[in-house]
Amino acid sequence: MKKVLVIGCPGGGKSTFARRLRDVTGLPLIHLDLLYWNSDKTTVTREVFDSRLEKVLAEDAWIIDGNYARTMERRLQKCDTVYFLDLPTETCLAGIWARVGISRPDMPWVEQDTDREFVEFVKNFSAENRPKILKLLETYGNKNILVFNNHAEAEEHLQALKRSCYGK
């Protein structure tokens, strides 16, 4: 495991899982939100984002946290392992509300509120985005793909990985 994707619905704990995975494996962690967003809540151009992403993909090892559907297939081509946090919508909605007002290392600002459009995106993720992700994962079935349906499964995997890496 040298090139890892962590994907799933916003609010599902991708960034937290990715940070913990980094701590266990020592792999460098890249948050796609930091490649895409400026601190003033504007975005970089498509060309700048793609250039930043290509630099990351050219590295020997990484964990990439985030969905960004437009570039997911490109990242799937380059990775060897995928973690898909396939969590219930209610869990993800709770996650986006829980992070309001909290500084996070995966975002260049502190969210002060959650806008209606983002909440609707999360509510519709399972119906609209999940099938596309599952189709891509099927296409790239030669990769090591791990799917977690709740946080306990993800935690159990991290603990097992920690034991295998460090004998603890």
HUTATA-V678597 format. One record per pair of residues at least 12 apart in sequence whose ideal C-beta (glycine too) atoms are under 7 Angstrom apart, sorted by the first residue. I is the first residue (numbers start at 0). J is the second residue. If there is no record, write none. Layout:
i=(I	I)
j=(J	J)
This chain:
i=(0	0	0	0	1	1	1	2	2	2	2	2	3	3	3	3	3	3	4	4	4	4	4	4	5	5	5	5	6	6	6	6	7	7	7	7	8	8	8	8	9	9	9	10	10	10	10	10	11	11	11	11	11	12	12	12	13	13	13	14	14	14	14	16	16	16	17	17	19	20	20	21	23	23	23	23	24	26	26	26	27	27	28	28	29	29	29	29	29	30	30	30	31	31	31	31	32	32	32	33	33	34	34	34	35	36	37	38	38	40	52	56	56	64	68	68	71	72	75	75	75	78	79	79	80	80	81	81	81	82	83	83	83	83	84	84	85	85	85	86	86	88	88	88	88	91	91	92	95	95	96	98	99	99	99)
j=(24	79	80	143	59	60	79	60	61	77	78	79	20	26	62	78	80	82	63	74	75	78	81	82	17	62	64	82	66	81	83	132	83	84	85	86	86	91	121	124	91	95	121	91	92	94	95	121	84	86	90	91	94	84	94	150	64	65	84	30	64	103	105	82	84	153	62	64	157	62	157	62	157	160	161	164	164	60	61	62	60	61	62	64	55	61	62	63	64	64	65	105	63	64	65	67	65	105	106	105	107	48	51	52	48	107	107	107	108	108	70	74	77	105	128	131	135	135	135	139	142	142	142	143	142	143	136	142	144	145	132	136	144	146	147	153	146	147	148	148	149	121	122	124	125	121	124	121	113	121	113	110	111	112	113)
